Amino acid sequence: MAGRLGGKVAIVTGAGRDGNIGVAICEAYLREGARVVATDFRTAESEVVSARLARSAPAEHFRFLTHDVTSEANWAQVAAETAAAFGGIDVLVNNAGIAIHAGIEHSSLDDLRKVMAVNHDALFIGTKACLPELKRSVQRFPGGGSVINNLSMASYMPSGINIGYHVSKAAGRMLTLCAAVEFGPMKIRVNSVHPGLTMTPLIREGLADYVKLGAYPTVEEAEASIAGMGPLGISSDPEDTAHAFVYLASEEARFVTGASIYHDGAIGQRY
Ligand SMILES: NC(=O)c1ccc[n+]([C@@H]2O[C@H](COP(=O)([O-])OP(=O)(O)OC[C@H]3O[C@@H](n4cnc5c(N)ncnc54)[C@H](O)[C@@H]3O)[C@@H](O)[C@H]2O)c1
């Protein structure tokens, strides 16, 4: 099959909000010949987005499944329905994520646990649920299965106003490395992408929260100030970020595992 991902079957979580990274990854994967299962909460917005993705793909190349990534039962269903529909799973993109913007003083333990559940625990549950199918991927593709965790520059860069997010993303990095070591002999590669400032609904809400917390006077100044921390001085678009996910899912990356791709304009490298 044509394309850099021709014939591969990919699950992409958190792909139900217009303009977000998950949707951009689905679009890029479909363009490169993958068959894609996008998952997210079912909302009016996800209905519209998934209908658009379905129209953009060849018939029978796309499914949308309702999914709470914190639920083991939901993951079992998603893995089973994907394998039944498309004959296996070659690529798992753990992309869903949330943030509660507060430091330790103004966060509850419950806040911390909520963020950990989506940004960290779901990577564990999802990888475990898809593992039997990912193991079989090497029978179809020499590069084997690929798990790609969407982390953040927050995994290596501290902040005083976003405790759960930074801790969960840092833990996700070690989970990625441990999984790469454990699954290498099974020919499953596990890597992470660390986006910097990527203009999506999540980041726009985040910048508005930073303004409310008094960290910046306006959203525009917050964006300019954070972008200005990197030598390029710019923010990213979701479509830019999606390129890193195409590479890691492709056979071009068959020798790449345990890698962290810093897709952050070097904003995070200052820490
Ligand atoms: N935008 C950025 O600048 C940026 C930077 C670094 C990392 N990231 C990471 O990229 C990923 C995507 O973020 P985005 O900016 O596109 O944000 P987004 O809010 O637009 O997308 C996140 C998606 O995750 C879904 N989601 C949240 N909780 C879920 C759950 N329990 N079950 C299923 N789906 C759930 C949301 O519905 C949403 O569609 C996240 O993991 C985020 O931490 C983003």
The ligand as a Gaussian input file, in Angstrom:
#p B3LYP/6-31G(d) Opt

LIG

0 1
 N       -0.842000      22.089000      22.747000
 C        0.347000      22.120000      23.314000
 O        1.039000      23.142000      23.318000
 C        0.898000      20.894000      23.951000
 C        2.195000      20.975000      24.460000
 C        2.734000      19.846000      25.048000
 C        2.015000      18.677000      25.103000
 N        0.757000      18.621000      24.604000
 C        0.048000      17.360000      24.733000
 O       -0.562000      17.024000      23.509000
 C       -1.721000      16.203000      23.760000
 C       -2.897000      16.778000      22.983000
 O       -3.147000      18.082000      23.465000
 P       -3.908000      19.216000      22.653000
 O       -3.138000      20.461000      22.852000
 O       -4.228000      18.744000      21.291000
 O       -5.187000      19.358000      23.596000
 P       -6.753000      19.083000      23.431000
 O       -7.408000      19.408000      24.726000
 O       -7.248000      19.789000      22.257000
 O       -6.773000      17.541000      23.196000
 C       -6.771000      16.613000      24.236000
 C       -7.859000      15.606000      23.947000
 O       -7.851000      14.619000      24.971000
 C       -9.198000      14.272000      25.228000
 N       -9.323000      13.689000      26.560000
 C       -9.111000      14.273000      27.757000
 N       -9.384000      13.400000      28.753000
 C       -9.749000      12.234000      28.147000
 C      -10.146000      10.964000      28.639000
 N      -10.237000      10.708000      29.963000
 N      -10.469000      10.010000      27.744000
 C      -10.401000      10.264000      26.407000
 N      -10.041000      11.443000      25.886000
 C       -9.716000      12.426000      26.757000
 C       -9.955000      15.607000      25.112000
 O      -11.347000      15.393000      24.925000
 C       -9.256000      16.247000      23.929000
 O       -9.885000      15.915000      22.702000
 C       -1.923000      16.211000      25.281000
 O       -1.419000      15.032000      25.848000
 C       -1.107000      17.410000      25.727000
 O       -0.659000      17.290000      27.057000
 C        0.179000      19.713000      24.029000

